[in-house]
Amino acid sequence: MSRPIRLSASTGIHKGDREYQQDQVLLLSHPRYNGCVLAVLADGMGGRSGGRKASDQVMLTARQLFERYSPETDDPVAMLKNLVQEAHIVIRLTAITSEQEPHSTIAAYLINPRGDCHWVHAGDSRIYHFQNGRMMYRTSDHSYVQALVDRGEITEAEANNHPHSNILVGCLGTESDPPITTHMIHQLMPGDVLLACSDGVWHYFSPTELASVVESLSPREATEFLIEKARMRARGTGDNLSLVIVKIEALVEETKTPAPPLFPRPPAAA
């Protein structure tokens, strides 16, 4: 990386007002490559056990592929696409054997030691990139209402309150192959923040609010604040909540300042 940096990070998960938890979130540091990090979030769907099995499978697949990944020789985009495809296949097999309909979203980002960052997502779990308190980019949901927004038929604000806001046009575990959308940040810099979150979180905040929170608070504080505020705004109707935040900070080198003299010099004679 061009400047010495450090990563500070936090994950958060809450059942919300649902009877059971189907979200899963994971933040992994590579066992062999310092500075290589994978964040994965999955929002499972399909009843008490079906959705949880689906999101668990995303986590298991992510662990297996990331342990084998080498940032020196492997293609990061290929690894992330394999993660989506392999998790999708196993979830489909689970559906056949269990007679359930497990599905899951995925939102994952990979940070390499040299500072490049790669994303993949399917469904309506989102990844945001903020820089110094401004949103630079976010994923576009694979959902019915996002398609309406893209066609100019409704606004982003109207999409949040649309009666069909929970209808996905693509995710893992469906009969058709999942959409696989990727994105790349060529070089992370101090002031960058990456946030992945399920719709149980992002539904209750504007991008401006999210940018302000992750800029002004530490990842741990931001995680706790966003969960608490989303729970308040849901007013007893909230979905499962999950998020993972990684903040890029400059490494400040300690400079030794000379100690003041014990006895100050007398003023110079006039």
N, C-alpha and C positions, 0 to 999 in steps of 0.2 A: 504494500500500500504506500501511497505517496507520503502519508504522515502517520506517525504512531497513533493508533487508536485503541480503544477498548470497547467491548460490547457489554452493556448492562441489559438484563432481560427479566421478564416475569411472565408466568402463565396464570390464568384464572379460569375457574369453572364453577357453575352454580346450577342447581336444579330448576331455579325459577319457581313458577307456580304449577309445574307439571308433576305428575305422580312419580315419574322415574326419569333418570338421566340417560339421554341418548347421545349427547355431545361427547367428544373426546378431544384432548389437546396434548401435544407432545413437543418438547424442546430438547433436541439432542446435540451434544458436542461430540465431534468425531473422536473415536478412540485413538487414532494415530496422527491426525493432522490438527495442530493447534490453530484456532481461528476459523475452523470449518464447522458450521452450525446448520442444522435443519429444524425448521418449525413446521409443524403439521397440525391442522385442525379439521375435524370431521363432524358433521351434523347428521346423525343417523335418523332414519325414518322407517316405520314399519311395525308399529306396536311395541310393547314393552321389551320383548327379547329381540325382535327382528332388527330394529334400528340400532340397538346396542351391539349386536353381532356385526352389523355392517361397519359401524365406526371403529369397533375393536379391530376388525380386519384391516382397515386402512392403517391403523397404528402399527400392527404387526408387520405388514408389508413394508412400511416406511423404515422400521428398525432394521429389517433384513437387508434391504437395498442400500441403506446408508452405511451400514457396517462394511459392505463390500465396495463402496464408492471410493475412488481415488481422485482427488481434485487435480493431481498432476497429470493423469493420463486419461481420465474418463470424461465423457461429454455430459455436463450437468443437465442440459435440457433433455437428453435421452434418458437419463436416470429418472427425472421427474415424470416424464411421459410413461416410462415403464411402471412407475409407482401407481399412476392412475389406472393403467391397463391391467396390471396384475391384480390390484385390489378389486377392480370391477369383475374380473373373471371369477375370483374366489367368492365374492358376494353372490354372483349368479349361481355358482355351484351350491352355496348355502341355501339359496331359495329353492333349488330343486330338491335337496335332501330334507329340508325342514317344512316344506309346504307353507312357508311364510313369504312375505314380500319385502325383504330387507333392501333398503337403499341408503345412500349416503352422499353428502356433498364432500368436497375436499378443497382445502386452500393450503398450499404449502410454499414456503420459500427457503431457498438454499443460499447460504453465504459462504463463499470460498475464501481461503486465507489471503488471496491477493486483492480481495475487496469487491469482486463482481458478485452480483446477486441475481438469482433466477427464481421465477415464480411459476406455479401452475395452479389452475383451479377448474372445478366443474361444479355447477350448481349455484346457490346463492350465498354461500359463505364468502366473505370478501377479504382482500388484502389491500391495505392502504400504504402509500409511501408519502410521508410528510418530511418537509425540510424547513428547519427553523420556523416552525409554526404555520406553515402553509402546505396544503395538500398538493402534491405534485402529480399523483396518478392513483387510480384505484381500478380494481377489476370490474368488469361489467357482468352483471348477473345473467346466468342462463335461466331466465324466468319469463313467464308470460307478460308480466307488467313491464319488464325491461324492454321487451320487444315493442310494446306500445310506446314507451318513452323514445326508443330509437327511431320509431316512425313518426314521432312528433304528435302523436294522438293524445298523450297526457304528459304532464310535467313530472319531475322527480318527486315533488311534494305530493302530488296526487297519487303517485305510485305507492307511496307508503301507506295510504289509507284505502287503497283499492280492495274491493271484496275478494279478488282473486290473486292477491299478492303472494300467496303461498304456493301457487302452481309453478312447478319447474318444467322447463322444456328439455332439461338434460341433467343427469347426475349418474352416480355409480350404482350398478345393480339393475338397471332397466334392461328391457329386451334389446334396445338399440345401443350401439357403442356410445360411451359418454363423450361430451364435448371436451376437448383438451385445449385450453387457452393458456399460452405462455407469455411471459414478459421478462425483460432484462433491464437491470440497472448496471451500467458499465463500471461505475466506481462509487462505492459508498464513501461518504465524507462525514466528518463531525457535524452534528446537527440533523442528520438523517434519522428517521424513526420508521420502523416497519410494524404495522399492526395487522394481524389476521384475526377475524372475529366472525362468529355465527350471526344469523339474522336476529337472534334474541338480544344481541348487543346493538348492532348498527341501526336497527329499526328505530331506535329512540334518540338518535343523535344526528345532527347535521355534520357535514365534513368540517365546517369551521369549528364546531364545538369539540370534535375529536382532536383536531389539530392543536387547539388551545390546551386541552388536557394533557396530551402526551408531551407537549413542549414544556409545560410549566411544572410537571410532576415527574418523579422517578417512575420507572416501569412498574414497580410494585405499588406505589401510591396510585398511579393511573389505573392500574388493573382493579384495585379495590374501589376506587371512586366510580369507575364506569359501571361496574356490576351493581353497586349500591344505587346509583342514579337511575340506571335502567330498571331496576326493581321498583323504584318509586314511581317512575313514569308508566310502568305497565299496569299499575293499580290492580294487582291481583290476577292479571290475565297473561303474565309473562311466560315466554318460552324458556327452554334451557338456554343458558348463557355460557359462552366460552370465548377466550381470547388469548393471544400471545403477542407480547410486545418486545421488540429488540431496539435498543437505542444506541446509536453510534456516538461516542464521545471522544474528545481529544485526550491523549495522554499528556498530562501536564508534568513536565520535568521539574523536580524540586530544585530550586536555586537557593544556595546558602547565602543569606544576607549577613554581613558582618555585624557582630554584636556591638551595641553602643558602648563607648568608653565608660568605665566606672566613674571617673572623675572628669567632668567636662572641662575643656580648656578655658582658661580665663580669657575674657575679651581682649583683643589686641589693643595695645596702647595707642592712644590718639596721636 
